[in-house]
Amino acid sequence: MCITATGVVVLNSLLGRCLDPENFKQFKLVKRIQLSHNVAKFTFALPTPTSVLGLPIGQHMSCRGKDSLGEEVIKAYTPTTLDSDLGHFELVIKMYPQGRMSHHFREMREGDYLAVKGPKVKIFDLSHPTYLSHCYFPQF
Ligand SMILES: Cc1cc2nc3c(=O)[nH]c(=O)nc-3n(C[C@H](O)[C@H](O)[C@H](O)COP(=O)(O)OP(=O)(O)OC[C@H]3O[C@@H](n4cnc5c(N)ncnc54)[C@H](O)[C@@H]3O)c2cc1C
């Protein structure tokens, strides 16, 4: 069996999930809470109160923003919410003084939109002998 990014797009659409592994989608920042001097929790709304983000446990997504020079930057982030949390997702972000994507998050205000793509899909062949050997005969 082979799982591809296109397969994930079709599956996500069938299951009403929001993320698209091939295209960035915009999500509105509805709440920002400062947790410490350089860490904040960002809550983003999904299209409807019952929408599911569509990010399996252990996977991450790509967020796109602009650095202090206005140049595009894309970094990986893992939400602190699960797909069982409907209608929204949360990111807890540590912002570094010189960080490029940190600058984008530092500047984000409620009502702004964040471009997100994911899950970051690994294309793998479940019938491949290497995969099977790692699955059923873990290497220690
Ligand atoms: C799978 C994955 C999931 C992630 N999830 C999260 C998440 O949920 N929340 C989150 O805050 N980050 C997360 N990260 C880290 C995130 O992708 C960025 O690397 C981070 O936000 C810094 O990016 P930047 O562009 O602001 O910094 P950069 O421009 O890449 O770095 C600029 C400077 O910032 C400092 N810096 C950057 N990263 C670190 C670090 N890790 N430790 C110490 N100093 C550093 C260094 O001084 C560095 O020179 C994740 C990374 C991965 C790979």
The ligand as a MOL file (V3000), in Angstrom:
LIG
                    3D

  0  0  0     0  0            999 V3000
M  V30 BEGIN CTAB
M  V30 COUNTS 53 58 0 0 0
M  V30 BEGIN ATOM
M  V30 1 C 8.8830 19.3220 14.0680 0
M  V30 2 C 9.1000 20.6830 14.7090 0
M  V30 3 C 8.1040 21.2340 15.4920 0
M  V30 4 C 8.3060 22.4720 16.1390 0
M  V30 5 N 7.3160 22.9770 16.9200 0
M  V30 6 C 7.5240 24.1540 17.5560 0
M  V30 7 C 6.4960 24.6820 18.4230 0
M  V30 8 O 5.4020 24.1060 18.5980 0
M  V30 9 N 6.7600 25.8790 19.0460 0
M  V30 10 C 7.9450 26.5650 18.8730 0
M  V30 11 O 8.1180 27.6320 19.4810 0
M  V30 12 N 8.9040 26.0760 18.0340 0
M  V30 13 C 8.7190 24.9120 17.3780 0
M  V30 14 N 9.6750 24.4430 16.5190 0
M  V30 15 C 10.8420 25.2940 16.2060 0
M  V30 16 C 10.4790 26.2260 15.0070 0
M  V30 17 O 10.3570 25.4440 13.8180 0
M  V30 18 C 11.5500 27.2710 14.7380 0
M  V30 19 O 12.8060 26.6520 14.5890 0
M  V30 20 C 11.6290 28.3130 15.8570 0
M  V30 21 O 10.3670 28.9880 15.9620 0
M  V30 22 C 12.7170 29.3420 15.5590 0
M  V30 23 O 12.5320 29.8340 14.2870 0
M  V30 24 P 12.9890 31.3140 13.9040 0
M  V30 25 O 12.8200 31.4620 12.4180 0
M  V30 26 O 12.2830 32.2970 14.7710 0
M  V30 27 O 14.5180 31.3340 14.3480 0
M  V30 28 P 15.8130 31.3110 13.3590 0
M  V30 29 O 15.7800 32.5180 12.4850 0
M  V30 30 O 15.8850 29.9560 12.7030 0
M  V30 31 O 16.9770 31.3970 14.4090 0
M  V30 32 C 17.4940 32.6680 14.8480 0
M  V30 33 C 18.1480 32.5340 16.1900 0
M  V30 34 O 17.1590 32.1700 17.1660 0
M  V30 35 C 17.7360 31.3150 18.1080 0
M  V30 36 N 17.0920 29.9940 18.0470 0
M  V30 37 C 16.3050 29.5110 17.0530 0
M  V30 38 N 15.8400 28.2770 17.3440 0
M  V30 39 C 16.3810 27.9650 18.5650 0
M  V30 40 C 16.2750 26.8470 19.4120 0
M  V30 41 N 15.5200 25.7650 19.0860 0
M  V30 42 N 16.9370 26.8670 20.5840 0
M  V30 43 C 17.6720 27.9330 20.9450 0
M  V30 44 N 17.8150 29.0340 20.1770 0
M  V30 45 C 17.1910 29.0620 19.0160 0
M  V30 46 C 19.1960 31.1700 17.7780 0
M  V30 47 O 19.8820 32.1800 18.4340 0
M  V30 48 C 19.2000 31.4490 16.2880 0
M  V30 49 O 20.4410 31.8710 15.8500 0
M  V30 50 C 9.5140 23.1960 15.9180 0
M  V30 51 C 10.4950 22.6430 15.0990 0
M  V30 52 C 10.3110 21.4120 14.5250 0
M  V30 53 C 11.4210 20.8220 13.6550 0
M  V30 END ATOM
M  V30 BEGIN BOND
M  V30 1 1 1 2
M  V30 2 1 2 3
M  V30 3 2 2 52
M  V30 4 2 3 4
M  V30 5 1 4 5
M  V30 6 1 4 50
M  V30 7 2 5 6
M  V30 8 1 6 7
M  V30 9 1 6 13
M  V30 10 2 7 8
M  V30 11 1 7 9
M  V30 12 1 9 10
M  V30 13 2 10 11
M  V30 14 1 10 12
M  V30 15 2 12 13
M  V30 16 1 13 14
M  V30 17 1 14 15
M  V30 18 1 14 50
M  V30 19 1 15 16
M  V30 20 1 16 17
M  V30 21 1 16 18
M  V30 22 1 18 19
M  V30 23 1 18 20
M  V30 24 1 20 21
M  V30 25 1 20 22
M  V30 26 1 22 23
M  V30 27 1 23 24
M  V30 28 2 24 25
M  V30 29 1 24 26
M  V30 30 1 24 27
M  V30 31 1 27 28
M  V30 32 2 28 29
M  V30 33 1 28 30
M  V30 34 1 28 31
M  V30 35 1 31 32
M  V30 36 1 32 33
M  V30 37 1 33 34
M  V30 38 1 33 48
M  V30 39 1 34 35
M  V30 40 1 35 36
M  V30 41 1 35 46
M  V30 42 1 36 37
M  V30 43 1 36 45
M  V30 44 2 37 38
M  V30 45 1 38 39
M  V30 46 1 39 40
M  V30 47 2 39 45
M  V30 48 1 40 41
M  V30 49 2 40 42
M  V30 50 1 42 43
M  V30 51 2 43 44
M  V30 52 1 44 45
M  V30 53 1 46 47
M  V30 54 1 46 48
M  V30 55 1 48 49
M  V30 56 2 50 51
M  V30 57 1 51 52
M  V30 58 1 52 53
M  V30 END BOND
M  V30 END CTAB
M  END
